[in-house]
Structures are given as structure tokens and as C-alpha cells.
Amino acid sequence: MPVLIVDDEKDTLRALERFLDPCDVEILPLTASVEAAQHIITQPFDAMILDIHMPSPDGLELTRLARRSYVNRRTPIGLITGYDDLETRQMGSDARATCFAGKPVTQDKIRSIVQLLLGSVSSHQRSRARLPFRTQVNCRWSCAGVQSLLAQSVDLGQGGMLLEPSRGLTVGQEIELEFHLPSLVRPLVIHAKAVRFEQAGQVGIQFLDSTDRDYEAVQSYITQRLQK
């Protein structure tokens, strides 16, 4: 279960790592918020703990970035701050943070924030499920003109899908996908990227952007399948 923790103070970051160690979670600790921003855009996390007051982008900016991204728009986020006042909490709420902890960081505070985040993670993890899913997928991309591929999906998750064949695609290629869910008449149109090749000519696709309506349609379909 990957958890991103970001604080430009190394002592605080080490304390966070130490307090999180008993929680049996995989941790990505970073002091550079610029590096963290790149991870937030491209890598899904089950939770994040971010310091608010850092060189730009600070914790509030990283939270807003996560909420604008496809892969982390619903990720539980805890903010830690040396200014535990009403105005700071309001800014965090406006950025859609999940919870807060004031500095100095203590084991009890981190235990509380982790419990809140892990409670949110349980529903978040369900949205990460990969379900067998077969449908035709129209793929279009630009490379020496407009290219297209009629593929079949192998599985579907909230953050992407597995397709076959992968003919003509390259890792890193951004594509537009169009496909149907069984419960919808209209097609979904999602901006995505080829991220890896797998066996038997299959390609892993990461969703990058979609309308809220299409995002919620995928989420609803996965939730209904899991409940059966």
C-alpha cells in the first residue's frame, strides 16, 4: 500500500517514517516537493501526508494538484502544519484535504492521522480493483498523422485498463479511448497513455483525464461488480 510523505525538513520526514513503520505500509518519503508533484501526476497512491509549509509547490498546491489529477483525485490526504489555526485549516479544506495534524509531529498525532487516512483508504482501495472486462475499444493517437487501433479490453480499473493487441502503440504514447460500459448507451471518451507492455501483445493503459460523468460511470460500474 504506497503512502507518499513529503516534508522539506529531514528530521520531520524521518520522524514520520519512524511513526509509520508499525503501520505496515509501503512509504515513499520525499523532501523535494517538485519531485513529489511529478509522482502525484503519474503514480497512484493509497494515501498522502504532506507538509503545508514548503517551498513551492507547498502542501496546499500539491493537494490541489492531486485533486486535478486522474490517478489521485480521490486519494486520502493528510496535511501537517506548524500553523494549526482556523485559517490554515480552512485553506486545507478548500483544497479538499482529508484531515490535519499540527506540528510538532508526535507519535499520537501521526497515529490519529493514519487511522483517519486508513479508514478512507479502505474505500479508495476498492476503486483500485482490476476486474475482468471485455469490450471493443477504439484507440486514436497522433503520430505522423492520425493513427487508430481497434482493440479489446482485458480488464478494467478506476485508473486504467489492459488492452490487446498493442499494435502501433509505444510506451508513453498518449491516446484517446472510446468504449462502452454495459450499463450505458453512450460511449465513454477518456484521454489515456500507454505505460507498459505485457505478455501476448497486451498493453497497460493509464487513464489521464475524463469528464466527471465518465469518471463516475467507471467508478459506479466497478463498485456494482464488486458488490455482486
N, C-alpha and C positions, 0 to 999 in steps of 0.2 A: 504494500500500500504506500505509494510515493507521497511524501509530505514535503512541500517546499518551505524552507525557513530562510528569511532574508533579514539581516541586520548588519549595518556597516560597522558596528562595534564588535570586535572579535571576541571580547570577554563575554558579552551578552550572547553572541552566537554559540560559543562553547557551552555556556550555561543552558541554553535552550536544547542543544544536542544532549547534554547530560540528563536533563529532566525528561526528555522524550525517550531516552533509551529504554526505560522499563515498559513503555507502551507498545513495544514490538512493532514498530513501524519503520519502513524504509524512508530515509531522510536525504534530501538534497539541500545542504547548507551553503549559502552564498552570502558574501559581503558586498558584492558589486550589484547594485540594483539594475544597471544597464544589462548585465548578463542575465539577471532574473527575468527581465522583460522579454528577452528572446525566448527563454524557456516557456514563459506563460503563453506566448503566442502559439507555440508549436507543440508543447508537451502537455498532455492532460495530467492533472494532479488530483488526488483524493482530498487534499486539504492544503491550506497555506497559512503560515504565520508570518506576518510582515510587520517590520518596524515602520511607524508612520514617519518619523523624522529622519530622513536620509537625504543625501544629495540626489537631485532629480535623476530619474523618477523616484519619488518618495513612495511610502506605503499606500497613500491615498491614490496616487497616479497608477500604481501597479494594480490596485483593486479595480479601478475604473477600466484599465486595460484588460484585466481578466474578464470583466463583465461584458466587454465588447467582443471578446474572442469567442470562437465557436467551441473550442475544446474545454474552456474553463468558465464559461458564463454562469454555470450553476455550482461551481466548486465552493465549499465552505471556506471562509476566510476569517482568520482571527487577526486583529490588529493590536500591537503593543505600542505604548506611548509613554513618554516621560511627562506628558501634559494631560493628565486624566481629568479633563474638565468637560463641562457640558457642550461647549462649542466644538471641541475636538471630536467628541462622540457623535455630535450631530453631523459633522462633515463625514465621518466614517459611515454613519447610517445612510447618508445621501449617496455615498459611493457603493452602498449595498454590501457592506461588511457583515459578517455573521455575528461576531462577538468581539469584546475588547478586554485588554488587561493592561494595567498601569505599571510603570517601572517604579522601583527596582523589580526585576524579574525574580520571583521566588518559586520554589517547587510547588507550593499550594496554588499559586496563581496559574502556573502552567498546567497543573493537573486539572484545574477547573476549566481552562480554555480548551484543553484537549478533550475533556469529556463532552463539552458542548459541540466541538467540531466533529468528534467521532459519532455523536448522535446524529448529526446532519449527514455524515459520510455514509451511513447505512443506506439511506435512500439514494444518495448520489452514486453509490456503487452499483445499485440495481440498474441505474441508467447506463452503466458501462458494460452491461451484459452483451455478449455476442450471440445472436440467435441464428440458426439455420434459416435461410431466406432465399427463395428462388424467384427471380423475375427478370425480364429484359431491362437492360439499362443502356440508354443512348448516351454515348460519350462524345463530346466535341471539344476540340482544342485548336489553337493556332500554332502552326509550325510549317513555314513555307506554304502558307495558305491555310484554309480551314480543313482540319482533319476530323474524321469521325470513326467511331467503332461501335458496333452493336455487340454488347457483352451480356453475360449472365451473372447475376449476383450469386455468391455462395453463402455469405452470412451478412448480417446487418447489426450494427450497434449504434448508440447515440452519437458516437464520434466518427463513424466511418463504416466501410463495408469492404468485403473481399470480392473481387471480380475475376472472371475468366472469359475469354483469353486476355492476355495483356498486349496483344499485337500492336506495335506502333507507339506504345507509351514508354516514357523514360522516367526514372526516379526524379522527383522534383517538378515534373510537368503538371501545371495547373489545368484543370479540365472542368467542363460544365456537365453535370449529370442530370438526366431526366428519367424518372421511373415512377411506377405506380405502387401504392400500398393497397392491399386487398380491401381496406375499408373506405377508400377514396376513389371517386370517379376522375377527379382532376389529377394531372401528373405533378410530382414534386420536382422542383428545379433547384439544385444545390451546387454551389461552387466548391470545388474539391481539389485535392492534389494527390498524385501517385507517390507513395512514400517507401514502398518496398516491394520486391519481387519474392514470390514464394514458389513452392513446388508446382509442377504440372502447369506452368504458364499462368499462374494466378498472380494478381497484383493487389496489394493492400492500398486502400484509398482512405485518406483522411478528409473529413468534411471541414471546410474553411468558413463558409458563410451561407446563410439561407435566410429566408424571411422567418419571422417569429411563427407564422402559421405553419410553415413546413417543418420547422424545428419541433414544435409541439405535436405535430402529426406523427413524427418518428417516435418521439418520447411516449406518446399515448399508445402507439402500436406495440412497442416493446413492453410497456407496463401491462397491457392486457394479455400479452402472450405469457409473461412470467406468472400471472395470476391463475392461469389455466392448469 
